[in-house]
Amino acid sequence: MNGEDRQILEELLAAKTRHEPVALAVIIRDQGSVPRHAGAKMLIYGDGRTLGSIGGGEMESRAAIAAREALVDGKPRIVPYSLVDPQRGDPGVCGGSVDIYVEPHPAPYTLLILGCGHVGRALAPLGKWLGFRVVAWDDRPELATPEIMPDADVLLTGMPEELFAAHSIDQRTYMAFVTRNVGVDRRLLPLVLDSPAAYIGAMGSRRRWEETKRLLVEDGIPREKLDRVTSPIGLELNAESPNEIAVSIMAQIIMIQRGGNGRSMALPQRQIDM
């Protein structure tokens, strides 16, 4: 392995450790006269920075566009390119062609747990095990501690307004409101309803959610905004213990993340018999 490849691969691992989105572009096929050959690598970061080179010009611009798209949908792709036009920024009329494999390494999905009570404590290790970056918050500092939430990557406490100022919410954020009462939800929910979060779920009975909605509407929150909140949270498993409720919540999050439907994968026996 040459020094350039080693630097790129080491930085790829470092970016993943920092939870920084990055894509790896590699020339996997070359034909004819080209500036870089199969095996040449380049990193494209989520903010547009690059490291290394696969040949410069329009070819790298195309790879960067594909990288940004791949970081959004999480799917690798192959970008074919013919180097024929210096007016587009190609390095001379080379006449060759390449195929560029673009492999995305997006930042991990974030599980934002609001409430470090029994269910929050059960959610954190399960979310961690499933590969989420776990961020946990509670307004009670005695609960938002490494001793109580050892599986949280980030622990936050304080006023709700401070929480969302300190931690941004994006399309890869799944929010679980597992708070202790309606009053906390009433303060928190208006701060996230306009966010791009992939999921906002609130724990509690149907009666509790109806009461929360009533109060939020009284506070001036439009009903249509409240429609994006999933409550009661989780899939119907008849769950009772905090661990069972955590499984129900994460099952629903995975369903939404993967586009599932939550139905049993086995056909009823009567359908099999037919």
N, C-alpha and C positions, 0 to 999 in steps of 0.2 A: 504494500500500500504506500503510495507516495504521500509527501507532506501535505499537499493540497487536499487530497481525499481525507486524510486523517483529521485535518482541521475542520472540514465540513461535517464529518460524522461526529466528531467530538462536540461541535457546536449544536448539532441537531439534538444530541442527548442532553446538553445543557439547557437548551430551549424547552425541551419537554419537562425537565426538572423544574424550570421556572414557571411551568404552565403557560408558556408563551406559544401562540399558534405559529406554525411554520410548515412550509411545504418543501419537499425535496424534489428537484427536477434532475433527471438523469437521461442523457442520450443513450438510447438502447439500440439504435440502428443508424448507420450512416452509409451513404452511397455517393460516389463521385467526389468532387472537390468541396470540402467543408472545412471551416476553421477549427472545429473541435470534433473529436471522434467518440465512438461508443465508450461509455464509461465516464465521460465528463459530467461533473455534478455542479449544482448550484442550489443554494437555499434561498427561499423567498419567504420573508416574515409577514405576519399579518398586517404590519404597518407599512409595508412596501419596501423595506430594506432588503438588500440581497447580499449574499456572500458567495464568492466563487463566480465562475463564468462558464456558460455552455456555448459561447460564440459571439455574444454581443448582438447589437442591432435589433431589428424587428423581431428576430427569432426569440430573443430573451423577453421582449415585451409581450409576445404571445404567450410564452411560458408563464409570465407573471400574472397575466389575466386569467389563465387556466388555474393557476395556484389559488388566486383569490376565490374563484368559483368553487374549487375543490374544498377549500377551508370552510365554505358555507354548507355544502351538502355532504361533506365527509367522504366523497367518492373519488378514487383515483381516476385518472384519464390519460390517454395517449394523444399527444399533439403532433400531427405530421406537419413538416415544414420544408418548403423548397426555397433554396437561397438563389434567387434569380434576379433581384431588382435592387440595385444600390439606392434608388430613390426612396425606398422604404426603410433604408438604414441597414440593408444587408452589407456585409463586408466584401464588396466587389461582386461581380457577376460570377459567382462560384460555379453555379450550375448543378450543385449537389443537392442532396436532400437528407433529412434526418427525421427520426421519430423520437419524441421526447416523452418519457414517462414522468408524470407528475403525481407524487404521493403526498396526500395531506396528512398533517399531524396537528389537528385542531387542539385548542385548549380543552381540557376535560369538561364534561358537563358539571355544573355546580348544583348541589343540593343545599338550599338555604333553609335551615330549620329555625323557625321562629317559636321559641319556647324550649327550655331545657328541663322540662318536667319528665315524668316517666316515659311518655311516648317519644319525646325528643331524644332522650338517652338511648332508647331502643332503635331509633331511626339512624343515628349517627354511625354506629358500626356496620349496619346493613348497607347504608349508602356508600360507605368507604369500601366495603367488600365488593360492591358492584361497580367500583371504579369512579365514583363521583368525587369531586372536590367538595368536602363538607365544610360549610360555614354555618355556625350556630350562634344564635343571639338570645339573650334574655335580659329584661330590664332589672332583674335581680342579680347583682354581681356575685352573690354567694353561690349561684347555680352555674354561671358561665365561667367555669374553672376547668383546668386540665384534669383535675382529679375526678370531676363529675362527667366531663365530656372528653375523655382521652382520645377519641377517634376524630375529633374535629380538627381540620387543618387550620381553621381560623375561628377564634372565639371573640365575640363582640358583646358589649353591654352598654347600658346608658339609654338615653332617650331615643325613640324611634327615628326621629329626624336625623340624629347623629348616625344611626345605623346605615341609612341609605345614602348619606353623604360619604361615609367611609367605604362602602362597598357598592360598586355599580352592578346593575342588573342587565343582562343581555339575553339574546335568544336561546342561549344554552343554559339558562337558569331555571331550575324547578323549585318552587317555593312551597313549603309545608308549614302552614299556620297551625301549630299544635300548642296553642297558648292556654292559659288557665281560665280565661273568662271572656265574655262578650266585650267588656270594656277595653281590653287590650286589642282585640281585633278591630274594634271601632276606631282606635287610634292608628293602627298600622295599615289597614287595607286601603284607605284613601291615598296613601303614599305610593302604592305600587300598581294601581289599576290602569294607569297609562304607560306602564313600563312594557318593554318587549319580552318579558318573561314567557317561557314556553308553557308554564303551568303555575296556577295559583290555586292551592287547595286549602280548605279551612276545616279543621276538626270540629266535631260536635254533632248533636242530634239535629234533625230537621227543624225542630222547634227552636233550638238555639240559633240556627242560621236564619230562620224567619225573623226572629227578634233582632239579630244583627242587621239584617237588611232594612228592617223598619227604622232602626235608629240611624243608619247611614243615609236613608232617603230623607229622614228629618233633617240630617246635617247638610242636605243639598246634593248628595251624590245621585246622579241619574241611574234609574233602574237598569238601563241597558249596559252600563259599565259593570254592574254587579253580576251580569250574566256570565262573565268570563271566569268567575270564581266557582270552583268545584267544591260543593259542600252538600252533604257530608263527604269528607275526603275518603278516598280509597275505593277498592272493589268490595262488593258484598261477599264476605267470607264468614259472616257471623263471628267475627273476631271479638275476643274479650280482653285478653291480656295485652299489655303494652307491646310485647314482641309480636303478637299476632296482628295487632293494629298496624305496626310498622311494616310487616309483610304486605298487608292489604294496601298501604299507601305506596310502597315501592312497586308493587305489581301494577298499580294504575299508572305510575310514572313511566315504567317500562312500556306499558301498552301504548301510551301516547307517544313516547319517544320512537317506538318501532312501528307505529301505525297498526297495532293490533286491535282486536275487537272485544277481548275479555271473555269470549265464549269458550265453552269446553272444547278441547281438541278431539274428543271422542264422540262419535255419533251415539245417540240413544239406542238401547238394545233393540227397540221395536223397529228402528230404521235399518239396523244391520240385518234383522230377520227377514225384512222385506226383500 
